Amino acid sequence: KNCKLRFRVWSIYAVFESDINLKGIPVYRFVLPSKAFASPVQNPDNHCFCTEKVISKNCTSYGVLDISKCKDGKPVYISLPHFLHASPDVSEPIEGLNPNEEEHRTYLDIEPITGFTLRFAKRLQVNMLVKPARKIEALKSLKRNYLVPILWLNETGTIGDEKAEMFRKQVTGKINLLGLVEMILLSVGVVMFVAFMISYCACRSKTVK
């Protein structure tokens, strides 16, 4: 629960949020925290993503990461869909946004014993930096730089009912049985200890008399 799940690209990670039940299987939910997209002022680990001082308001804007170095210098930025958790200077100029925590966040539901991911939702938005350009008709009237959403990805998956039932029988059921056996052994041990103490005290009492 206390560890971070790191992804293979960028410095994005997931942190534990809560214990939940998925089709009768106890799982840990890990979510992509807003801190992963925080500004370098809020999260120094993101300092390498602040490459444009003007665009990032001197590295104070948050909610987007500059990945142009990973895209051969192309002005590409990633964020959560609809600029979820992004600073107002990033999201306010764009019309039609409706960020929603449940619909636009990324999470993983992991079974803690096996480490299997039984449900996931990967949601990211790809944005392009658009600058004023006198020679381009559509851009010459712009007054400032904008991060314009191009597309957002929504990949989800969950364990099927049949496989969930099989998992419960072969894994969860045996784990619960093991827990029951441990409780029984512990209870028997406590009873035996109490009986021993009573017998010991009774013998000492007779010896004293």
PyMOL CGO cylinders between C-alpha atoms (Angstrom):
from pymol import cmd
from pymol.cgo import CYLINDER

trace = [
    CYLINDER, 0.00, 0.00, 0.00, 2.81, 2.40, 0.82, 0.3, 1, 1, 1, 1, 1, 1,
    CYLINDER, 2.81, 2.40, 0.82, 4.75, 1.86, -2.40, 0.3, 1, 1, 1, 1, 1, 1,
    CYLINDER, 4.75, 1.86, -2.40, 4.45, 3.81, -5.65, 0.3, 1, 1, 1, 1, 1, 1,
    CYLINDER, 4.45, 3.81, -5.65, 3.69, 2.01, -8.91, 0.3, 1, 1, 1, 1, 1, 1,
    CYLINDER, 3.69, 2.01, -8.91, 5.88, 3.61, -11.57, 0.3, 1, 1, 1, 1, 1, 1,
    CYLINDER, 5.88, 3.61, -11.57, 5.11, 3.47, -15.27, 0.3, 1, 1, 1, 1, 1, 1,
    CYLINDER, 5.11, 3.47, -15.27, 7.79, 2.83, -17.85, 0.3, 1, 1, 1, 1, 1, 1,
    CYLINDER, 7.79, 2.83, -17.85, 7.42, 6.18, -19.63, 0.3, 1, 1, 1, 1, 1, 1,
    CYLINDER, 7.42, 6.18, -19.63, 7.99, 9.64, -18.17, 0.3, 1, 1, 1, 1, 1, 1,
    CYLINDER, 7.99, 9.64, -18.17, 8.00, 10.07, -14.38, 0.3, 1, 1, 1, 1, 1, 1,
    CYLINDER, 8.00, 10.07, -14.38, 4.35, 9.13, -13.91, 0.3, 1, 1, 1, 1, 1, 1,
    CYLINDER, 4.35, 9.13, -13.91, 3.36, 6.91, -11.01, 0.3, 1, 1, 1, 1, 1, 1,
    CYLINDER, 3.36, 6.91, -11.01, 0.30, 5.64, -9.14, 0.3, 1, 1, 1, 1, 1, 1,
    CYLINDER, 0.30, 5.64, -9.14, -0.31, 5.72, -5.39, 0.3, 1, 1, 1, 1, 1, 1,
    CYLINDER, -0.31, 5.72, -5.39, -2.61, 3.71, -3.13, 0.3, 1, 1, 1, 1, 1, 1,
    CYLINDER, -2.61, 3.71, -3.13, -6.06, 5.23, -2.64, 0.3, 1, 1, 1, 1, 1, 1,
    CYLINDER, -6.06, 5.23, -2.64, -8.33, 2.64, -1.00, 0.3, 1, 1, 1, 1, 1, 1,
    CYLINDER, -8.33, 2.64, -1.00, -9.33, -0.99, -0.46, 0.3, 1, 1, 1, 1, 1, 1,
    CYLINDER, -9.33, -0.99, -0.46, -12.26, -1.96, -2.66, 0.3, 1, 1, 1, 1, 1, 1,
    CYLINDER, -12.26, -1.96, -2.66, -14.17, -5.10, -3.59, 0.3, 1, 1, 1, 1, 1, 1,
    CYLINDER, -14.17, -5.10, -3.59, -14.24, -6.18, -7.23, 0.3, 1, 1, 1, 1, 1, 1,
    CYLINDER, -14.24, -6.18, -7.23, -16.71, -8.96, -7.97, 0.3, 1, 1, 1, 1, 1, 1,
    CYLINDER, -16.71, -8.96, -7.97, -16.10, -10.48, -4.55, 0.3, 1, 1, 1, 1, 1, 1,
    CYLINDER, -16.10, -10.48, -4.55, -12.32, -10.10, -4.76, 0.3, 1, 1, 1, 1, 1, 1,
    CYLINDER, -12.32, -10.10, -4.76, -10.53, -7.68, -2.37, 0.3, 1, 1, 1, 1, 1, 1,
    CYLINDER, -10.53, -7.68, -2.37, -8.24, -5.38, -4.36, 0.3, 1, 1, 1, 1, 1, 1,
    CYLINDER, -8.24, -5.38, -4.36, -6.10, -2.30, -3.79, 0.3, 1, 1, 1, 1, 1, 1,
    CYLINDER, -6.10, -2.30, -3.79, -6.93, 0.75, -5.90, 0.3, 1, 1, 1, 1, 1, 1,
    CYLINDER, -6.93, 0.75, -5.90, -3.95, 2.78, -7.10, 0.3, 1, 1, 1, 1, 1, 1,
    CYLINDER, -3.95, 2.78, -7.10, -4.60, 6.10, -8.82, 0.3, 1, 1, 1, 1, 1, 1,
    CYLINDER, -4.60, 6.10, -8.82, -2.59, 8.60, -10.81, 0.3, 1, 1, 1, 1, 1, 1,
    CYLINDER, -2.59, 8.60, -10.81, -2.25, 11.53, -8.36, 0.3, 1, 1, 1, 1, 1, 1,
    CYLINDER, -2.25, 11.53, -8.36, -2.55, 15.18, -9.34, 0.3, 1, 1, 1, 1, 1, 1,
    CYLINDER, -2.55, 15.18, -9.34, 1.00, 15.61, -8.00, 0.3, 1, 1, 1, 1, 1, 1,
    CYLINDER, 1.00, 15.61, -8.00, 2.30, 13.65, -11.00, 0.3, 1, 1, 1, 1, 1, 1,
    CYLINDER, 2.30, 13.65, -11.00, 1.27, 16.60, -13.19, 0.3, 1, 1, 1, 1, 1, 1,
    CYLINDER, 1.27, 16.60, -13.19, 2.21, 19.29, -10.66, 0.3, 1, 1, 1, 1, 1, 1,
    CYLINDER, 2.21, 19.29, -10.66, 4.44, 22.23, -11.49, 0.3, 1, 1, 1, 1, 1, 1,
    CYLINDER, 4.44, 22.23, -11.49, 8.13, 22.08, -10.47, 0.3, 1, 1, 1, 1, 1, 1,
    CYLINDER, 8.13, 22.08, -10.47, 7.25, 24.57, -7.73, 0.3, 1, 1, 1, 1, 1, 1,
    CYLINDER, 7.25, 24.57, -7.73, 4.82, 22.02, -6.24, 0.3, 1, 1, 1, 1, 1, 1,
    CYLINDER, 4.82, 22.02, -6.24, 6.78, 18.90, -7.17, 0.3, 1, 1, 1, 1, 1, 1,
    CYLINDER, 6.78, 18.90, -7.17, 10.54, 19.38, -7.81, 0.3, 1, 1, 1, 1, 1, 1,
    CYLINDER, 10.54, 19.38, -7.81, 10.68, 15.95, -9.49, 0.3, 1, 1, 1, 1, 1, 1,
    CYLINDER, 10.68, 15.95, -9.49, 8.95, 17.52, -12.51, 0.3, 1, 1, 1, 1, 1, 1,
    CYLINDER, 8.95, 17.52, -12.51, 11.63, 20.16, -13.12, 0.3, 1, 1, 1, 1, 1, 1,
    CYLINDER, 11.63, 20.16, -13.12, 12.77, 18.50, -16.36, 0.3, 1, 1, 1, 1, 1, 1,
    CYLINDER, 12.77, 18.50, -16.36, 9.31, 19.01, -17.89, 0.3, 1, 1, 1, 1, 1, 1,
    CYLINDER, 9.31, 19.01, -17.89, 9.53, 22.78, -17.56, 0.3, 1, 1, 1, 1, 1, 1,
    CYLINDER, 9.53, 22.78, -17.56, 11.29, 23.68, -20.81, 0.3, 1, 1, 1, 1, 1, 1,
    CYLINDER, 11.29, 23.68, -20.81, 9.28, 26.75, -21.84, 0.3, 1, 1, 1, 1, 1, 1,
    CYLINDER, 9.28, 26.75, -21.84, 9.38, 29.47, -19.17, 0.3, 1, 1, 1, 1, 1, 1,
    CYLINDER, 9.38, 29.47, -19.17, 6.85, 31.69, -20.98, 0.3, 1, 1, 1, 1, 1, 1,
    CYLINDER, 6.85, 31.69, -20.98, 4.34, 28.93, -21.66, 0.3, 1, 1, 1, 1, 1, 1,
    CYLINDER, 4.34, 28.93, -21.66, 4.56, 27.52, -18.14, 0.3, 1, 1, 1, 1, 1, 1,
    CYLINDER, 4.56, 27.52, -18.14, 4.32, 30.96, -16.50, 0.3, 1, 1, 1, 1, 1, 1,
    CYLINDER, 4.32, 30.96, -16.50, 7.86, 30.59, -15.19, 0.3, 1, 1, 1, 1, 1, 1,
    CYLINDER, 7.86, 30.59, -15.19, 7.23, 26.95, -14.26, 0.3, 1, 1, 1, 1, 1, 1,
    CYLINDER, 7.23, 26.95, -14.26, 4.15, 27.68, -12.13, 0.3, 1, 1, 1, 1, 1, 1,
    CYLINDER, 4.15, 27.68, -12.13, 1.50, 26.21, -14.45, 0.3, 1, 1, 1, 1, 1, 1,
    CYLINDER, 1.50, 26.21, -14.45, 0.41, 22.70, -13.56, 0.3, 1, 1, 1, 1, 1, 1,
    CYLINDER, 0.41, 22.70, -13.56, -1.64, 19.88, -15.00, 0.3, 1, 1, 1, 1, 1, 1,
    CYLINDER, -1.64, 19.88, -15.00, 0.44, 19.31, -18.15, 0.3, 1, 1, 1, 1, 1, 1,
    CYLINDER, 0.44, 19.31, -18.15, 3.84, 17.78, -18.92, 0.3, 1, 1, 1, 1, 1, 1,
    CYLINDER, 3.84, 17.78, -18.92, 6.06, 18.78, -21.83, 0.3, 1, 1, 1, 1, 1, 1,
    CYLINDER, 6.06, 18.78, -21.83, 7.17, 15.61, -23.66, 0.3, 1, 1, 1, 1, 1, 1,
    CYLINDER, 7.17, 15.61, -23.66, 8.60, 17.33, -26.74, 0.3, 1, 1, 1, 1, 1, 1,
    CYLINDER, 8.60, 17.33, -26.74, 12.01, 15.79, -26.05, 0.3, 1, 1, 1, 1, 1, 1,
    CYLINDER, 12.01, 15.79, -26.05, 10.41, 12.36, -26.40, 0.3, 1, 1, 1, 1, 1, 1,
    CYLINDER, 10.41, 12.36, -26.40, 8.76, 13.39, -29.70, 0.3, 1, 1, 1, 1, 1, 1,
    CYLINDER, 8.76, 13.39, -29.70, 11.76, 14.72, -31.65, 0.3, 1, 1, 1, 1, 1, 1,
    CYLINDER, 11.76, 14.72, -31.65, 11.15, 18.28, -30.56, 0.3, 1, 1, 1, 1, 1, 1,
    CYLINDER, 11.15, 18.28, -30.56, 7.49, 18.40, -31.60, 0.3, 1, 1, 1, 1, 1, 1,
    CYLINDER, 7.49, 18.40, -31.60, 5.48, 20.68, -29.24, 0.3, 1, 1, 1, 1, 1, 1,
    CYLINDER, 5.48, 20.68, -29.24, 3.50, 17.88, -27.60, 0.3, 1, 1, 1, 1, 1, 1,
    CYLINDER, 3.50, 17.88, -27.60, 2.17, 18.01, -24.04, 0.3, 1, 1, 1, 1, 1, 1,
    CYLINDER, 2.17, 18.01, -24.04, 0.25, 15.38, -22.09, 0.3, 1, 1, 1, 1, 1, 1,
    CYLINDER, 0.25, 15.38, -22.09, -2.37, 15.90, -19.41, 0.3, 1, 1, 1, 1, 1, 1,
    CYLINDER, -2.37, 15.90, -19.41, -5.37, 14.19, -17.92, 0.3, 1, 1, 1, 1, 1, 1,
    CYLINDER, -5.37, 14.19, -17.92, -8.51, 14.41, -20.12, 0.3, 1, 1, 1, 1, 1, 1,
    CYLINDER, -8.51, 14.41, -20.12, -10.31, 17.75, -20.20, 0.3, 1, 1, 1, 1, 1, 1,
    CYLINDER, -10.31, 17.75, -20.20, -7.30, 19.22, -18.36, 0.3, 1, 1, 1, 1, 1, 1,
    CYLINDER, -7.30, 19.22, -18.36, -8.38, 17.58, -15.10, 0.3, 1, 1, 1, 1, 1, 1,
    CYLINDER, -8.38, 17.58, -15.10, -6.36, 19.09, -12.20, 0.3, 1, 1, 1, 1, 1, 1,
    CYLINDER, -6.36, 19.09, -12.20, -4.77, 21.65, -14.55, 0.3, 1, 1, 1, 1, 1, 1,
    CYLINDER, -4.77, 21.65, -14.55, -4.18, 25.29, -13.60, 0.3, 1, 1, 1, 1, 1, 1,
    CYLINDER, -4.18, 25.29, -13.60, -6.78, 27.85, -14.80, 0.3, 1, 1, 1, 1, 1, 1,
    CYLINDER, -6.78, 27.85, -14.80, -4.38, 29.53, -17.24, 0.3, 1, 1, 1, 1, 1, 1,
    CYLINDER, -4.38, 29.53, -17.24, -4.21, 26.21, -19.12, 0.3, 1, 1, 1, 1, 1, 1,
    CYLINDER, -4.21, 26.21, -19.12, -7.88, 25.18, -19.12, 0.3, 1, 1, 1, 1, 1, 1,
    CYLINDER, -7.88, 25.18, -19.12, -9.87, 28.44, -19.14, 0.3, 1, 1, 1, 1, 1, 1,
    CYLINDER, -9.87, 28.44, -19.14, -9.03, 29.53, -22.72, 0.3, 1, 1, 1, 1, 1, 1,
    CYLINDER, -9.03, 29.53, -22.72, -10.45, 26.26, -24.10, 0.3, 1, 1, 1, 1, 1, 1,
    CYLINDER, -10.45, 26.26, -24.10, -14.23, 26.00, -24.48, 0.3, 1, 1, 1, 1, 1, 1,
    CYLINDER, -14.23, 26.00, -24.48, -16.25, 22.83, -23.98, 0.3, 1, 1, 1, 1, 1, 1,
    CYLINDER, -16.25, 22.83, -23.98, -14.16, 21.28, -21.23, 0.3, 1, 1, 1, 1, 1, 1,
    CYLINDER, -14.16, 21.28, -21.23, -15.92, 19.35, -18.49, 0.3, 1, 1, 1, 1, 1, 1,
    CYLINDER, -15.92, 19.35, -18.49, -13.34, 17.65, -16.25, 0.3, 1, 1, 1, 1, 1, 1,
    CYLINDER, -13.34, 17.65, -16.25, -14.77, 14.84, -14.15, 0.3, 1, 1, 1, 1, 1, 1,
    CYLINDER, -14.77, 14.84, -14.15, -12.78, 12.87, -11.58, 0.3, 1, 1, 1, 1, 1, 1,
    CYLINDER, -12.78, 12.87, -11.58, -14.61, 9.58, -12.13, 0.3, 1, 1, 1, 1, 1, 1,
    CYLINDER, -14.61, 9.58, -12.13, -14.61, 9.70, -15.93, 0.3, 1, 1, 1, 1, 1, 1,
    CYLINDER, -14.61, 9.70, -15.93, -11.17, 11.15, -16.56, 0.3, 1, 1, 1, 1, 1, 1,
    CYLINDER, -11.17, 11.15, -16.56, -8.76, 9.71, -13.99, 0.3, 1, 1, 1, 1, 1, 1,
    CYLINDER, -8.76, 9.71, -13.99, -6.37, 6.80, -14.39, 0.3, 1, 1, 1, 1, 1, 1,
    CYLINDER, -6.37, 6.80, -14.39, -6.43, 3.91, -11.90, 0.3, 1, 1, 1, 1, 1, 1,
    CYLINDER, -6.43, 3.91, -11.90, -5.37, 0.30, -11.34, 0.3, 1, 1, 1, 1, 1, 1,
    CYLINDER, -5.37, 0.30, -11.34, -7.19, -2.29, -9.19, 0.3, 1, 1, 1, 1, 1, 1,
    CYLINDER, -7.19, -2.29, -9.19, -4.57, -4.80, -8.03, 0.3, 1, 1, 1, 1, 1, 1,
    CYLINDER, -4.57, -4.80, -8.03, -5.10, -8.05, -6.15, 0.3, 1, 1, 1, 1, 1, 1,
    CYLINDER, -5.10, -8.05, -6.15, -2.53, -7.75, -3.32, 0.3, 1, 1, 1, 1, 1, 1,
    CYLINDER, -2.53, -7.75, -3.32, -1.57, -11.43, -2.94, 0.3, 1, 1, 1, 1, 1, 1,
    CYLINDER, -1.57, -11.43, -2.94, -0.85, -12.25, -6.60, 0.3, 1, 1, 1, 1, 1, 1,
    CYLINDER, -0.85, -12.25, -6.60, -0.12, -8.71, -7.81, 0.3, 1, 1, 1, 1, 1, 1,
    CYLINDER, -0.12, -8.71, -7.81, -2.48, -9.21, -10.78, 0.3, 1, 1, 1, 1, 1, 1,
    CYLINDER, -2.48, -9.21, -10.78, -4.22, -6.14, -12.21, 0.3, 1, 1, 1, 1, 1, 1,
    CYLINDER, -4.22, -6.14, -12.21, -7.89, -7.12, -12.34, 0.3, 1, 1, 1, 1, 1, 1,
    CYLINDER, -7.89, -7.12, -12.34, -9.27, -3.79, -13.55, 0.3, 1, 1, 1, 1, 1, 1,
    CYLINDER, -9.27, -3.79, -13.55, -7.71, -0.65, -14.99, 0.3, 1, 1, 1, 1, 1, 1,
    CYLINDER, -7.71, -0.65, -14.99, -8.50, 2.63, -16.72, 0.3, 1, 1, 1, 1, 1, 1,
    CYLINDER, -8.50, 2.63, -16.72, -5.76, 4.48, -18.59, 0.3, 1, 1, 1, 1, 1, 1,
    CYLINDER, -5.76, 4.48, -18.59, -6.82, 7.99, -19.57, 0.3, 1, 1, 1, 1, 1, 1,
    CYLINDER, -6.82, 7.99, -19.57, -4.49, 10.59, -21.00, 0.3, 1, 1, 1, 1, 1, 1,
    CYLINDER, -4.49, 10.59, -21.00, -4.92, 13.63, -23.22, 0.3, 1, 1, 1, 1, 1, 1,
    CYLINDER, -4.92, 13.63, -23.22, -2.52, 14.69, -25.98, 0.3, 1, 1, 1, 1, 1, 1,
    CYLINDER, -2.52, 14.69, -25.98, -2.18, 18.43, -26.51, 0.3, 1, 1, 1, 1, 1, 1,
    CYLINDER, -2.18, 18.43, -26.51, -0.39, 20.55, -29.09, 0.3, 1, 1, 1, 1, 1, 1,
    CYLINDER, -0.39, 20.55, -29.09, 1.25, 23.89, -28.41, 0.3, 1, 1, 1, 1, 1, 1,
    CYLINDER, 1.25, 23.89, -28.41, -0.14, 26.53, -30.78, 0.3, 1, 1, 1, 1, 1, 1,
    CYLINDER, -0.14, 26.53, -30.78, 1.67, 29.86, -31.18, 0.3, 1, 1, 1, 1, 1, 1,
    CYLINDER, 1.67, 29.86, -31.18, 0.80, 33.06, -33.07, 0.3, 1, 1, 1, 1, 1, 1,
    CYLINDER, 0.80, 33.06, -33.07, 2.16, 32.94, -36.65, 0.3, 1, 1, 1, 1, 1, 1,
    CYLINDER, 2.16, 32.94, -36.65, 1.88, 35.89, -39.03, 0.3, 1, 1, 1, 1, 1, 1,
    CYLINDER, 1.88, 35.89, -39.03, 2.28, 33.77, -42.16, 0.3, 1, 1, 1, 1, 1, 1,
    CYLINDER, 2.28, 33.77, -42.16, -0.53, 31.35, -41.23, 0.3, 1, 1, 1, 1, 1, 1,
    CYLINDER, -0.53, 31.35, -41.23, -4.02, 32.78, -41.69, 0.3, 1, 1, 1, 1, 1, 1,
    CYLINDER, -4.02, 32.78, -41.69, -5.62, 30.74, -38.90, 0.3, 1, 1, 1, 1, 1, 1,
    CYLINDER, -5.62, 30.74, -38.90, -2.92, 31.66, -36.38, 0.3, 1, 1, 1, 1, 1, 1,
    CYLINDER, -2.92, 31.66, -36.38, -1.98, 35.25, -37.12, 0.3, 1, 1, 1, 1, 1, 1,
    CYLINDER, -1.98, 35.25, -37.12, -4.82, 36.68, -35.00, 0.3, 1, 1, 1, 1, 1, 1,
    CYLINDER, -4.82, 36.68, -35.00, -3.76, 34.79, -31.85, 0.3, 1, 1, 1, 1, 1, 1,
    CYLINDER, -3.76, 34.79, -31.85, -2.62, 37.01, -28.99, 0.3, 1, 1, 1, 1, 1, 1,
    CYLINDER, -2.62, 37.01, -28.99, -0.82, 34.36, -26.95, 0.3, 1, 1, 1, 1, 1, 1,
    CYLINDER, -0.82, 34.36, -26.95, 0.27, 30.72, -26.84, 0.3, 1, 1, 1, 1, 1, 1,
    CYLINDER, 0.27, 30.72, -26.84, -2.34, 28.00, -26.27, 0.3, 1, 1, 1, 1, 1, 1,
    CYLINDER, -2.34, 28.00, -26.27, -2.28, 24.33, -25.40, 0.3, 1, 1, 1, 1, 1, 1,
    CYLINDER, -2.28, 24.33, -25.40, -4.95, 22.82, -27.64, 0.3, 1, 1, 1, 1, 1, 1,
    CYLINDER, -4.95, 22.82, -27.64, -6.32, 19.29, -26.97, 0.3, 1, 1, 1, 1, 1, 1,
    CYLINDER, -6.32, 19.29, -26.97, -5.86, 17.01, -29.97, 0.3, 1, 1, 1, 1, 1, 1,
    CYLINDER, -5.86, 17.01, -29.97, -7.26, 13.76, -28.60, 0.3, 1, 1, 1, 1, 1, 1,
    CYLINDER, -7.26, 13.76, -28.60, -7.63, 11.82, -25.39, 0.3, 1, 1, 1, 1, 1, 1,
    CYLINDER, -7.63, 11.82, -25.39, -7.20, 8.12, -24.80, 0.3, 1, 1, 1, 1, 1, 1,
    CYLINDER, -7.20, 8.12, -24.80, -9.57, 5.95, -22.79, 0.3, 1, 1, 1, 1, 1, 1,
    CYLINDER, -9.57, 5.95, -22.79, -8.34, 2.38, -22.38, 0.3, 1, 1, 1, 1, 1, 1,
    CYLINDER, -8.34, 2.38, -22.38, -10.20, 0.26, -19.85, 0.3, 1, 1, 1, 1, 1, 1,
    CYLINDER, -10.20, 0.26, -19.85, -10.37, -3.40, -18.92, 0.3, 1, 1, 1, 1, 1, 1,
    CYLINDER, -10.37, -3.40, -18.92, -11.76, -5.60, -16.17, 0.3, 1, 1, 1, 1, 1, 1,
    CYLINDER, -11.76, -5.60, -16.17, -11.74, -9.27, -15.27, 0.3, 1, 1, 1, 1, 1, 1,
    CYLINDER, -11.74, -9.27, -15.27, -14.74, -11.16, -16.67, 0.3, 1, 1, 1, 1, 1, 1,
    CYLINDER, -14.74, -11.16, -16.67, -17.39, -12.76, -14.47, 0.3, 1, 1, 1, 1, 1, 1,
    CYLINDER, -17.39, -12.76, -14.47, -16.29, -16.31, -15.32, 0.3, 1, 1, 1, 1, 1, 1,
    CYLINDER, -16.29, -16.31, -15.32, -12.62, -15.66, -14.59, 0.3, 1, 1, 1, 1, 1, 1,
    CYLINDER, -12.62, -15.66, -14.59, -13.55, -13.70, -11.45, 0.3, 1, 1, 1, 1, 1, 1,
    CYLINDER, -13.55, -13.70, -11.45, -15.47, -16.74, -10.15, 0.3, 1, 1, 1, 1, 1, 1,
    CYLINDER, -15.47, -16.74, -10.15, -12.50, -18.99, -10.95, 0.3, 1, 1, 1, 1, 1, 1,
    CYLINDER, -12.50, -18.99, -10.95, -10.15, -16.55, -9.18, 0.3, 1, 1, 1, 1, 1, 1,
    CYLINDER, -10.15, -16.55, -9.18, -12.39, -16.48, -6.09, 0.3, 1, 1, 1, 1, 1, 1,
    CYLINDER, -12.39, -16.48, -6.09, -12.43, -20.29, -5.89, 0.3, 1, 1, 1, 1, 1, 1,
    CYLINDER, -12.43, -20.29, -5.89, -8.75, -20.90, -6.55, 0.3, 1, 1, 1, 1, 1, 1,
    CYLINDER, -8.75, -20.90, -6.55, -7.17, -17.90, -4.84, 0.3, 1, 1, 1, 1, 1, 1,
    CYLINDER, -7.17, -17.90, -4.84, -9.49, -15.79, -2.68, 0.3, 1, 1, 1, 1, 1, 1,
    CYLINDER, -9.49, -15.79, -2.68, -11.32, -18.80, -1.22, 0.3, 1, 1, 1, 1, 1, 1,
    CYLINDER, -11.32, -18.80, -1.22, -8.08, -20.53, -0.21, 0.3, 1, 1, 1, 1, 1, 1,
    CYLINDER, -8.08, -20.53, -0.21, -6.72, -17.31, 1.29, 0.3, 1, 1, 1, 1, 1, 1,
    CYLINDER, -6.72, -17.31, 1.29, -9.91, -16.90, 3.35, 0.3, 1, 1, 1, 1, 1, 1,
    CYLINDER, -9.91, -16.90, 3.35, -9.65, -20.55, 4.44, 0.3, 1, 1, 1, 1, 1, 1,
    CYLINDER, -9.65, -20.55, 4.44, -6.04, -19.99, 5.48, 0.3, 1, 1, 1, 1, 1, 1,
    CYLINDER, -6.04, -19.99, 5.48, -7.13, -16.96, 7.50, 0.3, 1, 1, 1, 1, 1, 1,
    CYLINDER, -7.13, -16.96, 7.50, -9.84, -19.05, 9.18, 0.3, 1, 1, 1, 1, 1, 1,
    CYLINDER, -9.84, -19.05, 9.18, -7.31, -21.77, 10.05, 0.3, 1, 1, 1, 1, 1, 1,
    CYLINDER, -7.31, -21.77, 10.05, -4.99, -19.14, 11.54, 0.3, 1, 1, 1, 1, 1, 1,
    CYLINDER, -4.99, -19.14, 11.54, -7.82, -17.78, 13.70, 0.3, 1, 1, 1, 1, 1, 1,
    CYLINDER, -7.82, -17.78, 13.70, -8.73, -21.28, 14.88, 0.3, 1, 1, 1, 1, 1, 1,
    CYLINDER, -8.73, -21.28, 14.88, -5.12, -22.11, 15.76, 0.3, 1, 1, 1, 1, 1, 1,
    CYLINDER, -5.12, -22.11, 15.76, -4.77, -18.79, 17.57, 0.3, 1, 1, 1, 1, 1, 1,
    CYLINDER, -4.77, -18.79, 17.57, -7.99, -19.41, 19.51, 0.3, 1, 1, 1, 1, 1, 1,
    CYLINDER, -7.99, -19.41, 19.51, -6.88, -22.93, 20.45, 0.3, 1, 1, 1, 1, 1, 1,
    CYLINDER, -6.88, -22.93, 20.45, -3.52, -21.57, 21.57, 0.3, 1, 1, 1, 1, 1, 1,
    CYLINDER, -3.52, -21.57, 21.57, -5.18, -18.93, 23.75, 0.3, 1, 1, 1, 1, 1, 1,
    CYLINDER, -5.18, -18.93, 23.75, -7.52, -21.52, 25.31, 0.3, 1, 1, 1, 1, 1, 1,
    CYLINDER, -7.52, -21.52, 25.31, -4.61, -23.88, 26.04, 0.3, 1, 1, 1, 1, 1, 1,
    CYLINDER, -4.61, -23.88, 26.04, -2.59, -21.05, 27.56, 0.3, 1, 1, 1, 1, 1, 1,
    CYLINDER, -2.59, -21.05, 27.56, -5.49, -19.99, 29.81, 0.3, 1, 1, 1, 1, 1, 1,
    CYLINDER, -5.49, -19.99, 29.81, -6.09, -23.63, 30.84, 0.3, 1, 1, 1, 1, 1, 1,
    CYLINDER, -6.09, -23.63, 30.84, -2.40, -24.04, 31.64, 0.3, 1, 1, 1, 1, 1, 1,
    CYLINDER, -2.40, -24.04, 31.64, -2.36, -20.88, 33.77, 0.3, 1, 1, 1, 1, 1, 1,
    CYLINDER, -2.36, -20.88, 33.77, -5.47, -21.99, 35.68, 0.3, 1, 1, 1, 1, 1, 1,
    CYLINDER, -5.47, -21.99, 35.68, -3.96, -25.44, 36.29, 0.3, 1, 1, 1, 1, 1, 1,
    CYLINDER, -3.96, -25.44, 36.29, -0.65, -23.90, 37.33, 0.3, 1, 1, 1, 1, 1, 1,
    CYLINDER, -0.65, -23.90, 37.33, -2.29, -21.51, 39.79, 0.3, 1, 1, 1, 1, 1, 1,
    CYLINDER, -2.29, -21.51, 39.79, -4.40, -24.33, 41.23, 0.3, 1, 1, 1, 1, 1, 1,
    CYLINDER, -4.40, -24.33, 41.23, -1.32, -26.52, 41.81, 0.3, 1, 1, 1, 1, 1, 1,
    CYLINDER, -1.32, -26.52, 41.81, 0.56, -23.68, 43.50, 0.3, 1, 1, 1, 1, 1, 1,
    CYLINDER, 0.56, -23.68, 43.50, -2.42, -23.01, 45.73, 0.3, 1, 1, 1, 1, 1, 1,
    CYLINDER, -2.42, -23.01, 45.73, -2.50, -26.65, 46.87, 0.3, 1, 1, 1, 1, 1, 1,
    CYLINDER, -2.50, -26.65, 46.87, 1.26, -26.67, 47.47, 0.3, 1, 1, 1, 1, 1, 1,
    CYLINDER, 1.26, -26.67, 47.47, 1.08, -23.56, 49.66, 0.3, 1, 1, 1, 1, 1, 1,
    CYLINDER, 1.08, -23.56, 49.66, -1.67, -25.10, 51.79, 0.3, 1, 1, 1, 1, 1, 1,
]
cmd.load_cgo(trace, "trace")
